[in-house]
């Protein structure tokens, strides 16, 4: 109870009361404190007294305020005691080790620990991981959306993060209807410049193979289609292959084999990523054709696979480790409430190698 005391002003008594609650663990970061109105009613004090106490607590680093949301308990422990959760679709293969390395390096340098899990691009696994992370004492979370082109059945877990005032940032894609921070690539532009490069080389019969359950695949295909439209070419639906995550190790190869049996086969193929391009290369070999003499090929991501075979693949550059570092810096800034613009879009860049050729116009 706050009482009149000529030596202890009411604002000071309230300040010490709230500080003690934080020190005793009755209020923990980033829990929301009672509102000014609630404290006025509870202690029968003026709003000015409450604001004075809040101001001093904020200056001392015990609390922080967010416009339109309220007042919250601040983290005061060393950064080494803070943990960030990292949830990606994959961890150990393709470009993901580089992204994870960038995240890990930045978090460790900044004194944060981290916990990592992967979903295998499976919605149920994403739910399981989100539940587990919410049971832990995390300060923030980096999430790569799982099957981002499909409805977000795990929306409630992101709403729970909002409710607890735990910052989160999305990587590679966003979820429709979720107003969140993100770090992504301009995948539509990437698909466009990959296709336009082939068009400028004189190709008109161009096929595309794209993942259909992630927004990255949808956007890259949109760029592919827009490039064809820009050059007044109609889409041959037989040249457009869409596959689901579960088909990623079978569909591209089989689709390409069937494509190359056609009398009017394509002269070039745009692939969702370099992993798919490797399957396409195998199908082209199986068909006794050569790259780029018979078929030109463009990948995406500029992974190690782009130069792993005798075919040196023209591809779109992915920032990989740099993207990992950036998303880690951004979640740290969000935790420290220093993020002024928590959104970043990488511009794609074409890496030209020897998998494409000019054809007669």
KOLTOR-770103 format. One record per residue: x, y negated, z of N, C-alpha, C in turn. Coordinates in steps of 0.02 Angstrom, whole numbers. Atoms other than C-alpha are relative to their C-alpha. Last residue first. Example, Ala and Ser with C-alpha at 12.3 -4.5 7.8 and 13.67 -1.06 7.14 Angstrom:
<recs>
REC  -42  59  -3  684  53  357  -39  -55  37
REC  45  59  0  615  225  390  45  -60  0
</recs>
This chain:
<recs>
REC  66  31  -7  821  805  -4207  -39  8  -65
REC  19  40  57  966  925  -4205  -71  -27  9
REC  27  -40  55  1013  985  -4032  -22  -47  -56
REC  40  40  47  1130  908  -3905  -27  47  -53
REC  -31  22  62  1190  1030  -3773  -49  -42  -41
REC  48  28  48  1158  1069  -3591  37  -21  -64
REC  54  -48  11  1245  1180  -3463  -53  -26  -50
REC  -2  -26  69  1413  1090  -3469  -57  48  -17
REC  -53  -49  12  1415  970  -3322  -9  28  -70
REC  -3  -31  66  1317  810  -3289  60  48  -4
REC  -70  -23  5  1274  765  -3110  5  40  -65
REC  -13  -57  43  1112  665  -3115  74  15  -2
REC  -55  14  46  1078  550  -2966  15  64  -40
REC  -35  -57  30  922  542  -2862  53  -22  -50
REC  9  3  72  880  389  -2755  38  58  -32
REC  -60  -4  41  868  433  -2572  -18  -3  -74
REC  10  -39  61  715  372  -2477  64  -2  -40
REC  -55  6  48  729  312  -2297  -13  47  -58
REC  16  -34  62  598  271  -2166  59  -8  -48
REC  -17  -71  -3  618  225  -1983  -20  40  -62
REC  32  -25  61  624  36  -2013  16  75  -7
REC  42  53  29  666  -58  -1854  -39  25  -60
REC  15  -13  71  730  92  -1756  -48  -54  -26
REC  -39  47  40  809  30  -1593  -14  7  -75
REC  46  55  20  687  110  -1472  37  -54  -38
REC  -25  61  -33  827  216  -1397  -41  -62  -16
REC  0  -16  -72  732  374  -1443  21  -62  39
REC  70  -2  -21  695  299  -1615  -5  14  75
REC  24  69  -3  878  252  -1638  -73  -3  24
REC  -32  30  -59  928  431  -1595  -24  -73  8
REC  37  -24  -58  799  497  -1720  30  -28  65
REC  67  32  -4  873  382  -1853  -40  25  59
REC  -6  69  -24  1053  431  -1821  -68  -32  10
REC  -20  -4  -70  1006  615  -1838  8  -70  30
REC  61  -17  -38  910  584  -2000  16  5  74
REC  47  56  -1  1061  492  -2071  -62  16  42
REC  -25  53  -44  1188  623  -2022  -50  -57  6
REC  2  -25  -68  1087  763  -2099  22  -53  50
REC  71  3  -19  1060  661  -2258  -8  24  72
REC  15  71  -12  1249  634  -2269  -73  -8  22
REC  -27  18  -66  1275  821  -2250  -15  -72  18
REC  -20  -53  -47  1158  861  -2396  24  -26  68
REC  -49  30  -47  1148  706  -2510  24  48  55
REC  33  5  -65  1067  807  -2653  51  -25  51
REC  -39  0  -62  1133  777  -2829  -44  -8  61
REC  13  62  -38  1023  825  -2976  36  4  67
REC  47  -4  -55  1096  960  -3089  -11  -69  32
REC  23  69  -7  1199  1002  -3242  -58  0  50
REC  69  24  6  1262  1176  -3207  -7  -75  6
REC  -6  59  -43  1434  1243  -3242  -62  -43  -10
REC  44  54  22  1395  1414  -3315  6  -57  51
REC  -33  32  57  1546  1524  -3280  -42  -55  -30
REC  -7  -47  56  1469  1555  -3110  37  -35  -57
REC  -20  -66  -25  1480  1470  -2939  9  52  -56
REC  -66  -13  31  1481  1291  -3005  25  71  19
REC  -4  36  64  1298  1245  -2977  67  13  -35
REC  21  -44  54  1286  1379  -2843  7  -32  -68
REC  -57  -40  20  1387  1269  -2726  -17  46  -58
REC  -25  -46  -51  1237  1153  -2724  63  34  -24
REC  -73  0  5  1205  1005  -2840  32  41  57
REC  -32  -2  -66  1025  993  -2774  76  -4  -3
REC  14  54  -48  925  1021  -2935  34  17  66
REC  21  -20  -67  953  1125  -3091  -16  -60  43
REC  -13  51  -52  959  1087  -3277  -26  25  66
REC  27  -13  -67  976  1217  -3417  19  -56  48
REC  -28  49  -47  1003  1215  -3604  -36  6  67
REC  46  31  -49  963  1374  -3700  39  -50  43
REC  69  -19  17  1043  1449  -3855  -51  -35  44
REC  7  -10  73  1219  1374  -3858  -72  14  -21
REC  58  37  25  1205  1304  -3680  -15  13  -74
REC  8  69  -24  1201  1436  -3608  64  -38  -15
REC  -54  35  -35  1196  1600  -3703  -20  -71  18
REC  -6  70  22  1065  1726  -3756  54  -34  42
REC  -55  6  48  1069  1914  -3744  3  -69  -32
REC  31  9  65  899  1919  -3657  51  -8  -56
REC  35  -62  15  979  1989  -3500  -32  -2  -69
REC  -51  -51  17  1099  1842  -3503  -34  66  -21
REC  -26  19  65  951  1722  -3509  54  50  -23
REC  50  -20  50  868  1815  -3365  23  -17  -71
REC  -1  -73  5  1026  1803  -3260  -50  24  -53
REC  -63  -19  34  1041  1616  -3295  3  76  -11
REC  12  15  70  858  1593  -3245  61  19  -42
REC  44  -53  26  892  1678  -3080  -13  -8  -75
REC  -41  -61  1  1039  1561  -3050  -41  59  -26
REC  -41  2  61  930  1411  -3099  43  63  -6
REC  43  -24  55  805  1459  -2963  40  3  -65
REC  14  -70  -14  940  1441  -2831  -42  31  -56
REC  -55  -40  26  997  1280  -2914  -9  74  13
REC  -64  10  -34  829  1196  -2883  53  47  -30
REC  15  31  -64  656  1171  -2958  63  -13  41
REC  13  -44  -58  725  1216  -3129  -12  -41  64
REC  -12  39  -61  713  1122  -3295  -20  43  60
REC  40  -15  -59  727  1237  -3447  22  -45  57
REC  -28  24  -64  786  1199  -3623  -48  16  57
REC  -72  10  11  764  1261  -3803  34  -23  65
REC  -27  66  -15  594  1336  -3766  75  -4  -16
REC  -26  7  -68  534  1492  -3856  28  -70  12
REC  -15  72  -5  426  1484  -4012  25  -13  71
REC  -28  20  65  433  1670  -4049  21  -73  1
REC  47  34  44  408  1710  -3866  35  -21  -65
REC  25  -48  49  522  1838  -3786  -46  -33  -51
REC  -50  -6  53  619  1700  -3697  -19  52  -53
REC  -4  62  38  468  1652  -3593  46  8  -61
REC  59  2  43  438  1830  -3536  1  -61  -46
REC  -4  -56  47  615  1844  -3469  -58  -2  -49
REC  -48  18  52  602  1670  -3392  7  56  -52
REC  31  51  42  443  1714  -3297  46  -18  -58
REC  49  -32  43  522  1874  -3233  -34  -49  -48
REC  -34  -47  45  676  1786  -3165  -50  30  -50
REC  -41  37  49  581  1639  -3091  34  45  -52
REC  36  35  54  445  1750  -3014  46  -35  -50
REC  24  -43  55  550  1875  -2917  -28  -40  -58
REC  -53  -44  23  656  1795  -2780  -21  46  -58
REC  -59  36  22  545  1643  -2751  57  45  -26
REC  -19  -25  66  382  1738  -2751  68  -25  -22
REC  -6  -72  -4  343  1720  -2563  23  31  -67
REC  -60  -18  -37  379  1534  -2577  12  76  1
REC  5  11  -71  245  1516  -2710  64  23  34
REC  -5  -57  -45  276  1501  -2896  -7  -21  72
REC  7  20  -70  231  1384  -3038  1  62  45
REC  4  -54  -49  293  1410  -3215  -3  -26  71
REC  0  26  -68  258  1285  -3355  -11  57  49
REC  -68  18  -18  308  1337  -3531  6  -24  73
REC  -38  -63  -3  146  1430  -3564  72  -12  21
REC  13  -32  -64  55  1268  -3520  38  67  9
REC  18  -68  17  137  1181  -3668  -7  39  66
REC  -27  -54  -41  134  1001  -3611  -25  67  -27
REC  52  -34  -38  106  870  -3744  31  60  37
REC  2  -72  9  249  759  -3798  -55  30  43
REC  58  -19  42  233  571  -3819  -1  75  -17
REC  -27  -12  68  407  534  -3750  -53  29  -47
REC  -33  62  23  333  453  -3594  26  8  -71
REC  52  47  22  216  602  -3577  32  -64  -27
REC  27  -24  63  362  723  -3572  -52  -48  -28
REC  -52  10  52  448  617  -3440  -26  24  -68
REC  1  71  19  287  608  -3338  52  -14  -54
REC  57  12  44  270  797  -3340  -2  -73  -24
REC  -9  -39  61  445  825  -3269  -56  -17  -51
REC  -52  36  38  422  688  -3139  13  32  -67
REC  31  62  23  259  768  -3083  49  -42  -41
REC  40  -17  58  349  935  -3076  -36  -61  -28
REC  -47  -12  54  480  862  -2961  -37  18  -64
REC  -27  64  23  343  791  -2850  48  9  -59
REC  54  38  32  249  955  -2836  27  -64  -30
REC  15  -32  64  408  1051  -2800  -53  -37  -39
REC  -59  11  42  464  930  -2664  -13  29  -70
REC  7  64  35  286  930  -2596  60  -14  -45
REC  -36  55  -33  304  1114  -2554  -7  -63  -41
REC  27  11  -67  179  1251  -2600  39  -50  42
REC  66  31  -3  200  1249  -2790  -26  -15  70
REC  33  -26  -59  385  1282  -2818  -66  -38  10
REC  4  40  -61  432  1232  -2995  -36  36  56
REC  17  -49  -52  490  1310  -3158  3  -35  67
REC  -13  20  -69  490  1195  -3310  -22  54  48
REC  38  -36  -51  501  1229  -3496  20  -25  69
REC  -33  -5  -65  560  1108  -3630  -46  34  49
REC  31  -59  -31  516  1120  -3814  35  14  66
REC  72  14  -3  562  942  -3865  -38  58  32
REC  44  -56  -15  751  938  -3844  -73  -23  3
REC  37  -23  58  846  800  -3933  -47  58  12
REC  -44  -45  38  983  764  -3807  -35  29  -61
REC  -48  43  36  880  615  -3750  51  41  -39
REC  36  33  55  740  736  -3707  47  -44  -41
REC  9  -50  53  859  841  -3604  -34  -31  -61
REC  -67  -15  25  914  690  -3501  -5  50  -58
REC  -17  51  50  732  639  -3486  69  11  -30
REC  36  -14  63  693  803  -3401  17  -50  -54
REC  -25  -65  24  825  786  -3264  -31  16  -68
REC  -64  12  33  783  600  -3249  32  65  -25
REC  4  41  61  599  636  -3220  68  -6  -34
REC  28  -41  53  618  778  -3097  -2  -36  -66
REC  -49  -51  15  732  669  -2992  -23  46  -56
REC  -50  30  43  612  522  -3005  54  51  -19
REC  33  12  64  474  631  -2936  49  -31  -50
REC  0  -61  40  591  695  -2803  -35  -9  -67
REC  51  18  50  630  524  -2730  -2  57  -50
REC  -26  20  65  725  605  -2587  -58  -22  -44
REC  17  -42  57  665  607  -2408  40  -21  -61
REC  -58  7  44  703  541  -2233  -13  49  -58
REC  -22  -53  45  545  514  -2131  65  -19  -35
REC  -65  18  29  458  420  -1991  22  57  -46
REC  -62  -17  -35  278  469  -1965  60  -30  -34
REC  -39  62  4  99  424  -2005  64  9  40
REC  -43  8  -58  28  598  -2033  44  -61  -9
REC  39  19  -58  -121  607  -2151  40  -10  64
REC  56  46  13  -26  702  -2283  -39  -13  64
REC  65  -34  -4  130  784  -2209  -55  -51  -14
REC  46  26  -51  295  714  -2268  -62  44  2
REC  70  9  21  441  791  -2360  -40  -31  57
REC  13  -28  67  631  814  -2358  -71  -13  -25
REC  -56  -6  47  647  781  -2170  -23  33  -64
REC  7  -53  49  514  719  -2049  57  -3  -51
REC  -13  24  68  551  616  -1894  -2  60  -47
REC  -17  -52  48  490  636  -1716  9  -31  -69
REC  -10  19  71  478  525  -1563  18  60  -43
REC  -63  -30  21  406  596  -1401  10  -16  -74
REC  -46  53  20  271  479  -1336  70  28  -15
REC  -54  1  -50  183  622  -1248  53  -54  -14
REC  31  8  -66  23  589  -1345  53  -6  54
REC  21  70  -5  122  565  -1506  -28  -14  70
REC  -61  39  -5  207  733  -1480  -16  -74  8
REC  -23  -8  -69  36  809  -1445  66  -38  11
REC  41  45  -41  -27  737  -1609  20  4  74
REC  -27  67  13  119  822  -1695  -40  -52  40
REC  -64  3  -35  66  985  -1614  35  -67  -10
REC  11  13  -72  -115  958  -1665  65  -5  39
REC  6  72  -14  -66  940  -1848  -5  -14  74
REC  -33  12  -64  -11  1122  -1855  -1  -74  20
REC  38  -33  -53  -134  1175  -1990  30  -11  69
REC  -42  -4  -60  -58  1046  -2107  -40  30  58
REC  26  34  -59  -150  1080  -2269  42  13  62
REC  60  -33  -26  -34  1142  -2408  -26  -39  61
REC  53  14  48  91  1039  -2509  -66  31  23
REC  28  67  -8  206  1032  -2357  -54  -18  -50
REC  51  -1  52  236  1218  -2355  -40  -66  1
REC  7  -66  29  335  1194  -2193  -59  1  -49
REC  66  -30  8  381  1016  -2150  2  67  -37
REC  10  -7  72  564  985  -2103  -68  34  -10
REC  40  -54  28  555  926  -1924  1  -3  -76
REC  -7  7  72  678  824  -1820  -36  60  -31
REC  -2  -59  42  624  814  -1638  5  -20  -74
REC  21  15  68  644  694  -1493  6  63  -42
REC  6  73  6  685  685  -1307  -26  -21  -69
REC  -34  30  58  654  869  -1273  -13  -75  -2
REC  -9  71  -16  615  951  -1106  40  -33  -56
REC  -66  21  -23  553  1117  -1171  1  -75  15
REC  -9  -26  -68  376  1183  -1181  67  -20  30
REC  40  41  -44  344  1072  -1331  2  24  72
REC  -34  63  -11  490  1156  -1419  -39  -45  49
REC  -59  -11  -42  412  1327  -1396  36  -65  16
REC  24  -16  -68  242  1273  -1463  60  6  47
REC  24  62  -29  325  1191  -1613  -25  11  71
REC  -58  42  -18  424  1349  -1649  -22  -65  33
REC  -36  -32  -55  270  1463  -1644  58  -44  24
REC  42  7  -60  170  1344  -1753  36  28  61
REC  -4  71  -20  312  1335  -1880  -40  -12  63
REC  -65  7  -34  320  1525  -1881  10  -72  22
REC  8  -31  -66  134  1530  -1921  65  -5  40
REC  39  44  -44  160  1405  -2062  -8  29  70
REC  59  -37  -21  300  1504  -2145  -37  -41  52
REC  56  29  37  434  1410  -2241  -64  39  12
REC  4  -42  59  565  1526  -2163  -56  -23  -47
REC  67  -27  11  519  1431  -2005  -2  51  -57
REC  22  4  70  689  1386  -1934  -66  38  -9
REC  40  -58  20  751  1345  -1759  -19  -9  -74
REC  18  -6  71  877  1227  -1681  -39  64  -12
REC  25  -68  6  906  1160  -1505  -28  7  -71
REC  56  -14  45  1010  1005  -1482  -16  73  -2
REC  0  -72  16  1125  921  -1358  -58  12  -48
REC  63  -37  -3  1149  734  -1368  14  75  -10
REC  12  -26  -66  1309  640  -1326  -65  37  9
REC  41  48  -37  1316  529  -1480  -19  25  69
REC  -39  61  -9  1460  625  -1558  -37  -51  42
REC  -54  -14  -49  1363  785  -1527  42  -62  13
REC  30  -7  -67  1207  718  -1613  54  11  53
REC  24  65  -24  1305  656  -1764  -29  4  70
REC  -58  44  -11  1405  815  -1791  -22  -67  30
REC  -38  -21  -59  1253  926  -1767  57  -48  16
REC  41  13  -59  1144  832  -1892  40  14  64
REC  6  72  -7  1279  828  -2025  -40  -20  61
REC  -66  24  -23  1318  1012  -1997  -1  -76  10
REC  -5  -14  -72  1133  1054  -2010  66  -26  29
REC  46  46  -34  1123  969  -2180  5  8  75
REC  -30  67  5  1278  1061  -2239  -44  -52  34
REC  -57  6  -47  1215  1230  -2175  32  -70  -1
REC  19  15  -70  1049  1195  -2264  58  -2  49
REC  -28  64  -20  1114  1181  -2443  -10  -14  75
REC  8  53  50  1092  1367  -2485  30  -66  26
REC  -13  -11  72  1083  1481  -2334  -9  -64  -40
REC  -65  -28  17  1103  1480  -2145  14  9  -74
REC  -59  24  -36  968  1366  -2079  65  21  -34
REC  -54  -50  0  802  1377  -2170  60  -30  35
REC  29  -60  31  633  1289  -2158  52  57  -1
REC  -5  2  73  701  1164  -2033  -30  64  -28
REC  38  -54  31  659  1128  -1851  2  -8  -76
REC  -8  2  73  783  1027  -1748  -37  60  -30
REC  19  -62  35  746  989  -1565  7  -11  -75
REC  41  10  59  840  847  -1481  -13  68  -33
REC  -2  -51  52  904  864  -1305  -48  -17  -56
REC  56  3  46  948  730  -1179  9  51  -57
REC  56  -36  -30  1062  769  -1032  -61  1  -47
REC  -16  -71  3  1216  722  -1132  -57  42  29
REC  25  -28  62  1136  552  -1159  14  74  -6
REC  -50  5  54  1166  514  -978  -28  32  -62
REC  -56  -46  -7  1010  498  -873  50  -11  -55
REC  -57  35  -31  902  343  -879  60  45  10
REC  -53  -47  -16  764  395  -998  59  -39  30
REC  -58  -5  45  626  265  -990  48  55  24
REC  -60  -14  -39  454  279  -909  58  13  -48
REC  -23  -69  -7  323  203  -1022  63  5  42
REC  -65  1  -34  217  47  -1033  20  71  17
REC  -5  0  -72  73  31  -1156  71  -2  26
REC  1  -69  -26  24  71  -1334  4  3  76
REC  61  -35  18  -24  -93  -1419  -5  71  27
REC  58  41  17  152  -162  -1414  -59  43  -21
REC  13  -2  72  272  -37  -1337  -65  -36  -14
REC  68  14  22  346  -67  -1165  -5  2  -76
REC  1  39  62  499  7  -1083  -73  -8  -22
REC  59  -7  43  533  69  -908  11  -36  -66
REC  43  -52  -27  675  97  -786  -60  14  -45
REC  -1  -61  39  807  2  -885  -42  57  26
REC  -45  -47  -33  844  -134  -759  2  68  -35
REC  -68  28  3  769  -267  -871  51  47  30
REC  -22  -5  69  614  -159  -893  72  -25  -7
REC  -13  -71  13  593  -137  -706  26  11  -71
REC  -63  -18  -33  612  -325  -685  18  74  -11
REC  -56  35  33  481  -365  -817  67  19  32
REC  -17  -35  63  362  -232  -752  60  -31  -33
REC  -31  -63  -19  367  -309  -577  22  40  -62
REC  -66  17  -29  334  -484  -644  37  64  18
REC  -45  16  55  194  -417  -755  70  -17  24
REC  -15  -62  36  110  -334  -606  51  -14  -55
REC  -43  -40  -44  121  -493  -502  22  64  -35
REC  -66  31  2  50  -597  -647  50  40  42
REC  -32  -25  61  -96  -475  -660  71  -29  -6
REC  14  37  62  -139  -518  -480  36  32  -59
REC  -49  52  12  -144  -394  -337  -16  -34  -67
REC  31  64  -14  -280  -284  -265  50  -57  -3
REC  -37  33  -54  -165  -132  -263  -29  -68  19
REC  -25  -45  -51  -270  -9  -363  29  -37  61
REC  55  -27  -39  -371  -137  -461  24  42  59
REC  34  57  -31  -220  -237  -519  -56  25  45
REC  -40  20  -58  -125  -76  -550  -31  -59  37
REC  5  -53  -51  -262  -9  -663  38  -19  63
REC  67  5  -31  -275  -174  -758  -8  52  55
REC  1  59  -43  -87  -178  -789  -67  -4  37
REC  5  65  34  -96  -2  -857  1  -57  50
REC  67  30  -4  -35  151  -762  0  -69  -34
REC  17  27  -66  133  214  -827  -72  -25  0
REC  30  67  0  151  323  -982  -18  -20  71
REC  69  5  -23  270  470  -968  -25  -72  2
REC  21  69  16  431  466  -1071  -73  -11  19
REC  -5  24  70  516  504  -955  -29  51  -48
REC  -60  -22  37  452  566  -786  -1  -27  -71
REC  7  26  68  334  490  -657  65  18  -37
REC  73  4  8  315  586  -495  -19  -31  -67
REC  26  -44  52  497  636  -517  -75  0  -6
REC  25  -62  -31  554  565  -352  -27  49  -51
REC  -57  -35  -30  661  432  -438  -20  67  30
REC  -43  -25  54  515  381  -550  58  41  28
REC  38  -53  33  395  368  -404  41  31  -57
REC  -4  -59  -42  527  271  -308  -37  58  -31
REC  -68  -27  8  544  147  -452  7  64  41
REC  -3  -34  64  355  122  -454  69  32  -11
REC  46  -56  -3  350  81  -269  4  41  -65
REC  -33  -53  -38  506  -27  -281  -44  63  5
REC  -59  -23  38  429  -133  -420  33  59  36
REC  26  -42  55  263  -144  -329  57  29  -40
REC  27  -60  -31  350  -206  -170  -26  48  -54
REC  -58  -41  -19  453  -328  -273  -24  66  31
REC  -26  -29  62  297  -398  -359  58  48  16
REC  42  -56  24  216  -418  -189  28  32  -63
REC  55  22  44  358  -524  -121  -38  61  -27
REC  7  -46  57  460  -444  19  -59  -20  -43
REC  -66  -20  22  525  -568  149  -1  45  -62
REC  -37  59  23  363  -664  175  70  17  -24
REC  -63  -2  -37  265  -502  178  43  -57  -25
REC  -34  65  -1  85  -482  123  63  4  44
REC  24  45  -51  47  -297  101  36  -67  -4
REC  -37  63  3  61  -174  -43  -31  -50  48
REC  42  59  0  0  0  0  44  -62  0
</recs>
